[in-house]
Amino acid sequence: MNKKFYITTAIPYVNARPHIGHALEFIQADVIARYHRLKGEEVLLLSGSDENALKNVQAAQSAGVPVQQFIDENAVLFVELANALGVQFDVFQKGSSKEHHLSSQKLWQLCAENGDIYKKSYEGLYCTGCEAFYTPDELDANQECLEHPGRKLESVSEENYFFKLSRYQDKIISVLESDELEIVPATRKNEMLAFLKQTLQDISISRTNERAKNWGVPVPADDSQRMYVWFDALNMYQSGVGFGLDEQKHNKWWPADIHVIGKGIIRFHAVYWPAFLLSAGLPLPKKIFVHGYITSSGQKMSKTLGNVVDPFPLVEKYGSGAVRYFFLREIPPTEDGDFSYEKFEERYNSDLASGLGNLVARVLALVGKINPKSFDKLRIPSEVEGQIQSPKLREIINAAREKVDTALEKFQFQDALIAIWDVIHFCDRYIEEKKPWSFDFAQDKPDQKEVIDDLLLAILAIGTLLKPFLPATSEKIANQLQHGKGDPLFPRLDRNV
């Protein structure tokens, strides 16, 4: 039986259209999932829509649209974005579904049976953007949220249910220090351990119906309260694979092998989520991969600054392959990275149009000059490296394959692509050295045939290596090799227009 591999993206709020930060995370998760499928594993990639947040209710009210209609319309956009990017979600779990509600109530009941849920009055500062309470020492100098500066926090006083987070402080420290729950990169692990070395406060895990506007998952046995969004939203990783609904399915897939998330929500995933699972007696996820943010021309994206980039026009204009390549090659996997149209088009022209696309076009043009009577039809072998005659070319392709495997195990997408482009650059130099355009193909010389065959096999190898990263481009390369021709993979952009 094949090994299972269960991977999730974060569950995005659907209070607005998706932005390029969502595109980055979707692409990263898809690359990891495709890589594990290529290894022969049975893979499930889950995403979904976080639909029970107060910010969704407020956005729907501002739009003058019923909440369910509002979130349904926005959730579709996230699915459409995934499709446009060539991202394959196996499950897209909706937070407002009946199944998710039942699953989350099951998690609540397990935590309650363990004595970890109690009710008390509370007063605190609430950031609707984060859907979280903060203490004054967690805010900036202006007493504003670090994630949402300039947004006034709401002073809230109500009676809620609380979770005994403090009870799990030592255990969570232990699982993080031992890498039982591994956090990548290590800097984020250290950040969470520093937070855990402070005195943990119990956290509110419900909202009154009045403040929740009667929206969200009802608290079991208390019709006056709704679950705090971060209690139910984290459980989407389980409800999407049958927790509380299909025990056999849940046992097959859980625990998650990896959660892919942004740095702004690491505390919820590395502290709160493990605590809920420990309380419920459920296995912990194995790994959390944390990426940074995308800035726009050096500035944090915000609607106020008007620099938020819509990913849909980007894909429509440049294609999914170009968008996937830029985010994987230009944006550091675990740090913040910058987007600008100038950088995008420079990378497109240099690496894709003049690099990969030009190489494929040059070699296919050479093949077009070959007399079919003099050369056998190229048969694509299953083991590429064993068929290439040039020792140096064979060596660099083998090295690239090893580097890609090593890099993907560590989520180093940039390093993997650099290794693939090393093959492309070598092929360009190989062409300049051998000058195959000067061959007299009518003479049917074996050494000339070897050069052409080597280049074709190198392109096949490049296309195969690109499968997790640029799946549509990889497929186009395979088709062009089959037919000996095709449209340019990446037409060069005229930046003067």
C-alpha positions in Angstrom: 0.0 0.0 0.0 1.3 3.5 -0.9 2.4 5.8 1.8 -0.1 8.6 2.6 0.8 12.2 2.5 -1.7 14.8 3.8 -1.0 18.5 3.2 -3.1 21.6 3.9 -2.9 25.2 3.1 -4.2 27.7 5.6 -8.0 28.2 5.4 -8.4 31.8 4.0 -11.0 34.2 5.2 -13.6 34.9 2.5 -14.4 38.5 3.5 -12.7 39.7 0.3 -11.3 38.6 -3.0 -8.1 36.5 -2.9 -4.7 38.4 -3.3 -1.3 37.3 -4.4 -0.4 36.1 -0.9 -3.0 33.4 -1.3 -1.6 32.6 -4.7 1.9 32.2 -3.2 0.7 29.7 -0.6 -1.5 27.8 -3.0 1.4 27.3 -5.4 3.9 26.3 -2.6 1.5 23.7 -1.3 0.7 22.4 -4.8 4.4 22.0 -5.5 4.9 19.9 -2.3 1.8 17.8 -3.1 2.9 17.2 -6.7 6.4 16.2 -5.6 5.0 13.6 -3.2 2.7 12.2 -5.9 5.7 11.8 -8.2 7.3 9.8 -5.4 4.4 7.4 -5.6 2.7 8.4 -2.4 -1.1 8.7 -2.0 -1.6 12.5 -1.5 -4.4 14.6 -0.3 -4.2 18.4 -0.5 -6.8 20.3 1.4 -7.8 23.9 1.4 -11.1 25.7 2.1 -12.9 28.8 3.1 -13.0 30.2 6.7 -16.6 31.3 6.8 -17.4 31.7 10.5 -15.4 34.8 11.3 -16.9 38.0 12.6 -15.1 39.9 9.8 -17.1 37.9 7.2 -20.3 39.0 8.9 -19.2 42.7 8.9 -18.1 42.6 5.3 -21.4 41.0 4.2 -23.3 43.7 6.1 -21.3 46.4 4.5 -22.0 44.9 1.1 -25.7 44.7 2.0 -25.7 41.0 1.1 -26.9 38.0 3.2 -23.9 36.4 4.9 -24.3 33.0 3.3 -24.6 34.5 -0.2 -21.6 36.7 0.5 -19.3 34.0 1.6 -20.4 31.5 -1.1 -19.7 34.1 -3.8 -16.2 34.8 -2.4 -15.4 31.2 -1.7 -15.9 30.4 -5.4 -13.1 33.0 -6.2 -10.6 31.0 -4.2 -11.4 27.8 -6.1 -11.2 29.7 -9.3 -7.8 31.1 -8.4 -6.5 27.6 -7.6 -7.8 26.4 -11.0 -6.2 29.4 -12.8 -2.9 28.6 -11.2 -3.0 24.9 -12.0 -3.3 24.0 -8.3 -5.1 20.7 -7.6 -7.1 20.7 -4.4 -8.4 17.3 -3.4 -10.7 18.8 -0.8 -12.1 22.3 -0.5 -13.8 22.4 2.9 -16.4 25.1 3.6 -16.7 26.4 7.1 -20.4 26.9 7.0 -21.2 23.3 6.0 -23.3 21.1 8.2 -20.5 18.5 8.3 -18.0 20.9 9.5 -20.3 22.2 12.2 -20.9 18.6 13.5 -17.2 17.8 13.4 -16.3 21.0 15.4 -18.9 20.3 18.0 -17.3 16.8 18.4 -13.9 18.4 19.1 -15.5 20.8 21.6 -17.2 17.9 23.4 -13.9 16.0 23.7 -12.1 19.0 25.2 -15.0 19.6 27.5 -15.1 16.0 28.7 -11.4 16.4 29.6 -12.2 19.3 31.8 -10.5 22.0 29.7 -13.5 24.3 29.0 -15.1 26.6 31.5 -17.2 29.8 31.4 -16.3 33.2 32.8 -16.7 36.9 32.3 -13.9 38.7 30.4 -12.9 42.1 29.2 -10.2 42.6 26.6 -9.0 44.3 23.3 -10.1 42.5 20.2 -8.6 42.8 16.7 -11.3 41.8 14.1 -8.6 41.6 11.4 -6.8 38.8 13.4 -10.0 37.6 15.1 -8.0 37.5 18.3 -7.8 39.2 21.7 -4.5 40.9 22.6 -3.0 42.1 25.9 -1.5 45.6 25.9 2.0 44.3 25.9 1.3 42.4 22.6 0.5 45.7 20.8 2.7 48.3 19.2 3.6 51.7 20.7 0.3 53.1 19.6 -1.5 50.2 21.2 -2.5 48.9 17.8 -2.2 45.3 16.4 1.2 44.6 14.9 -0.5 42.8 11.9 -3.1 45.6 11.3 -1.6 48.9 12.3 -3.9 51.9 12.1 -7.0 49.8 12.9 -8.7 50.6 16.2 -9.1 47.6 18.5 -12.5 46.9 19.9 -12.9 46.8 23.7 -15.1 43.8 24.5 -16.7 42.7 27.7 -18.8 39.6 27.8 -19.2 36.1 29.3 -17.5 33.4 27.2 -16.3 29.9 27.4 -12.5 29.6 28.0 -10.0 26.9 27.1 -7.3 25.9 29.7 -4.4 26.7 27.4 -2.1 27.1 30.5 -2.6 23.4 31.2 -0.7 22.5 28.1 2.2 24.9 28.2 4.9 22.4 29.2 3.7 19.7 26.8 3.7 22.1 23.8 7.2 23.3 24.7 8.3 19.6 24.7 6.8 18.7 21.4 8.3 21.8 19.7 11.7 21.4 21.2 11.8 17.7 20.3 10.5 18.4 16.7 7.6 16.0 17.4 5.8 18.9 15.8 8.5 20.4 13.6 8.4 24.1 12.6 10.2 25.2 9.4 12.1 27.5 9.5 13.8 27.2 12.8 13.5 30.9 13.4 9.7 30.5 13.7 10.2 27.6 16.1 12.4 29.8 18.3 9.8 32.5 18.1 7.1 30.2 19.4 9.3 28.8 22.1 10.1 32.3 23.4 6.3 33.0 23.5 5.7 29.7 25.4 8.4 30.5 28.0 6.1 33.3 29.2 3.1 32.6 31.4 0.3 31.4 29.1 -3.2 32.8 29.7 -6.3 30.7 29.1 -8.1 31.8 25.9 -11.7 32.7 25.1 -13.1 30.1 22.6 -16.7 31.4 22.2 -18.6 34.6 21.4 -22.1 35.7 22.4 -24.7 35.3 19.7 -25.2 39.0 19.9 -21.6 39.8 19.0 -21.4 36.9 16.5 -24.7 38.0 14.9 -25.9 34.4 15.3 -23.4 33.3 12.8 -20.9 30.4 13.2 -20.8 27.0 14.9 -23.2 26.8 17.9 -21.6 25.8 21.1 -22.9 22.4 22.2 -25.6 22.6 24.9 -25.6 26.4 25.0 -27.7 28.2 22.4 -26.5 31.6 23.6 -22.9 31.2 22.3 -21.1 30.5 19.0 -17.6 29.0 18.7 -14.6 31.4 18.4 -13.6 31.2 14.8 -10.1 29.9 15.5 -11.5 27.0 17.5 -13.6 25.8 14.6 -11.4 26.9 11.6 -8.4 24.9 12.7 -10.6 21.9 12.9 -11.3 22.2 9.2 -8.0 20.3 8.7 -9.8 17.4 10.4 -13.4 17.9 9.3 -12.3 17.8 5.7 -11.0 14.3 6.2 -13.9 12.9 8.2 -13.3 13.7 11.8 -16.5 13.0 13.8 -18.2 12.0 10.5 -16.2 9.1 8.9 -13.8 7.4 11.3 -12.2 5.2 8.7 -11.4 8.2 6.5 -10.1 10.3 9.4 -7.9 7.4 10.7 -6.4 7.0 7.2 -5.4 10.7 6.7 -4.9 12.2 10.1 -2.5 13.5 11.4 -1.6 16.0 8.7 2.0 15.6 7.4 2.3 19.3 6.9 0.4 22.6 7.4 1.5 25.3 5.0 0.8 28.7 6.5 1.8 32.4 6.6 3.9 33.8 9.5 1.0 35.9 10.8 -1.0 32.9 12.0 1.8 30.7 13.5 0.7 31.1 17.1 -2.7 29.7 16.3 -1.1 26.7 14.6 1.9 26.0 16.8 0.3 26.7 20.2 -3.5 26.8 20.2 -4.1 23.9 17.7 -1.7 21.4 19.4 -3.4 22.3 22.8 -6.9 21.6 21.4 -5.7 18.3 20.0 -3.9 17.2 23.1 -7.0 18.0 25.1 -9.1 15.9 22.8 -6.6 13.0 22.9 -5.9 13.3 19.1 -2.6 13.0 17.2 -0.7 16.2 16.5 0.3 17.3 12.9 3.8 16.4 12.0 5.2 19.7 10.5 4.3 23.3 10.0 6.0 25.1 7.0 5.8 28.9 7.5 6.2 31.3 4.6 6.6 35.1 4.7 4.6 37.9 3.1 4.7 39.5 -0.3 5.4 43.2 -0.4 4.6 45.4 -3.3 7.5 47.6 -4.6 8.9 47.4 -1.1 5.8 48.3 0.8 3.3 46.0 2.7 0.2 45.5 0.6 -2.9 47.3 1.9 -6.1 48.6 0.4 -5.3 52.0 1.9 -2.1 52.3 -0.1 -3.9 51.0 -3.1 -1.0 48.5 -3.9 -2.9 45.2 -3.5 -2.2 43.0 -6.5 -5.1 41.0 -8.0 -3.7 37.6 -9.1 -6.4 37.0 -11.7 -5.3 39.6 -14.3 -1.7 38.5 -13.6 -2.4 35.0 -14.6 -4.6 36.1 -17.6 -1.8 38.3 -19.0 1.3 36.2 -18.4 0.0 32.6 -17.9 0.0 30.3 -14.9 3.5 29.0 -15.6 5.0 32.4 -15.5 3.2 33.3 -12.2 4.2 30.0 -10.6 7.8 30.5 -11.7 8.1 34.0 -10.3 6.7 33.2 -6.9 8.8 30.1 -6.5 12.0 31.6 -7.9 11.8 35.2 -6.8 10.1 35.0 -3.4 12.2 33.5 -0.6 10.3 30.4 0.7 10.4 31.4 4.4 11.0 35.1 4.3 9.2 38.2 2.9 9.7 38.9 -0.8 8.8 41.7 -3.1 6.6 41.9 -6.2 6.6 44.5 -8.8 5.6 44.3 -12.5 9.1 45.4 -13.5 10.7 42.5 -11.5 8.1 40.1 -12.9 8.7 41.0 -16.5 12.5 41.0 -16.1 12.4 37.5 -14.6 9.9 36.4 -17.3 12.1 37.6 -20.2 15.5 36.5 -18.8 14.6 33.0 -17.4 11.5 31.9 -19.3 11.5 33.6 -22.7 15.3 33.8 -23.3 16.1 30.8 -21.1 13.7 27.8 -21.1 11.5 28.9 -24.0 14.4 29.8 -26.3 16.3 26.5 -25.6 13.2 24.4 -26.5 12.6 26.5 -29.7 16.2 26.3 -30.8 16.4 22.5 -30.4 13.1 21.9 -32.1 14.2 24.1 -35.0 17.3 22.0 -35.4 15.1 18.8 -35.4 13.1 20.4 -38.1 16.2 20.4 -40.4 16.8 16.7 -39.9 16.2 14.4 -42.8 13.8 11.8 -41.4 15.3 9.2 -43.7 18.7 9.7 -42.1 17.6 9.7 -38.4 15.6 7.3 -36.5 12.5 8.7 -34.8 13.5 9.7 -31.2 12.2 7.2 -28.7 11.7 8.7 -25.3 13.4 6.3 -22.8 12.2 5.8 -19.2 15.7 6.4 -17.8 16.9 9.6 -19.4 20.4 9.8 -17.9 21.3 6.3 -19.2 20.7 7.3 -22.8 22.6 10.6 -23.0 26.0 10.2 -24.6 27.7 13.4 -23.3 29.2 12.5 -19.9 29.1 16.2 -18.8 25.5 16.6 -19.7 24.6 13.3 -18.1 26.4 14.5 -14.9 24.7 17.8 -14.7 21.2 16.3 -15.2 21.9 13.7 -12.5 23.1 16.5 -10.2 20.0 18.6 -10.9 17.8 15.7 -10.0 19.5 15.1 -6.7 19.5 18.9 -5.9 15.8 19.1 -6.7 14.9 16.2 -4.4 17.1 17.6 -1.6 15.7 21.1 -2.0 12.0 20.1 -2.1 12.4 18.0 1.1 13.5 21.3 2.7 10.9 23.5 0.9 13.8 25.3 -0.8 11.9 26.0 -4.1 14.5 28.6 -5.3 17.4 26.2 -5.0 15.5 23.5 -6.9 14.7 25.9 -9.8 18.3 27.2 -9.9 19.5 23.6 -10.3 17.1 23.0 -13.2 18.2 26.3 -14.9 21.8 25.1 -14.5 20.9 22.4 -17.0 19.3 24.9 -19.3 22.4 27.1 -19.2 24.6 24.1 -19.9 22.6 23.2 -22.9 22.9 26.7 -24.3 26.7 26.4 -23.9 26.7 22.9 -25.4 24.9 24.3 -28.5 27.4 27.1 -28.9 30.2 24.6 -28.6 28.9 22.0 -31.0 27.3 24.4 -33.5 24.7 21.9 -34.7 23.2 24.5 -37.0 26.2 23.9 -39.2 25.8 20.1 -39.5 25.2 18.6 -42.8 22.4 16.2 -41.9 22.4 14.5 -45.2 25.7 12.9 -44.3 24.1 10.9 -41.5 27.1 11.2 -39.2 26.7 9.4 -35.8 28.4 12.2 -33.8 26.0 14.7 -35.2 23.0 12.5 -34.4 24.3 12.1 -30.8 24.4 15.9 -30.3 20.8 16.3 -31.4 19.6 13.3 -29.5 21.4 14.5 -26.4 19.7 17.9 -26.6 16.3 16.4 -27.1 16.8 14.1 -24.1 18.1 17.0 -22.0 14.9 18.9 -22.8 12.9 15.9 -21.8 14.8 15.7 -18.5 14.2 19.4 -17.9 10.5 19.0 -18.6 10.3 16.1 -16.2 12.1 18.0 -13.5 9.7 20.9 -13.9 6.6 18.8 -13.3 6.0 19.8 -9.7 6.8 23.5 -10.4 5.3 24.3 -13.8 3.0 21.4 -14.6 1.3 22.9 -17.6 4.7 24.0 -19.1 6.1 20.5 -18.5 3.1 19.0 -20.4 3.7 21.4 -23.3 7.3 20.4 -23.5 6.3 16.7 -23.7 3.8 17.5 -26.4 6.3 19.5 -28.5 8.9 16.7 -28.2 6.3 14.3 -29.4 5.3 16.3 -32.5 8.6 18.1 -33.2 7.1 21.5 -33.1 4.8 23.9 -31.1 4.1 27.5 -30.2 6.6 29.4 -28.2 6.4 28.4 -24.5 7.0 32.0 -23.3 6.8 34.7 -26.0 9.2 37.5 -25.2 7.5 40.6 -23.7 8.1 43.9 -25.4 8.4 46.2 -22.3 8.4 49.3 -24.4 4.8 49.0 -25.4 
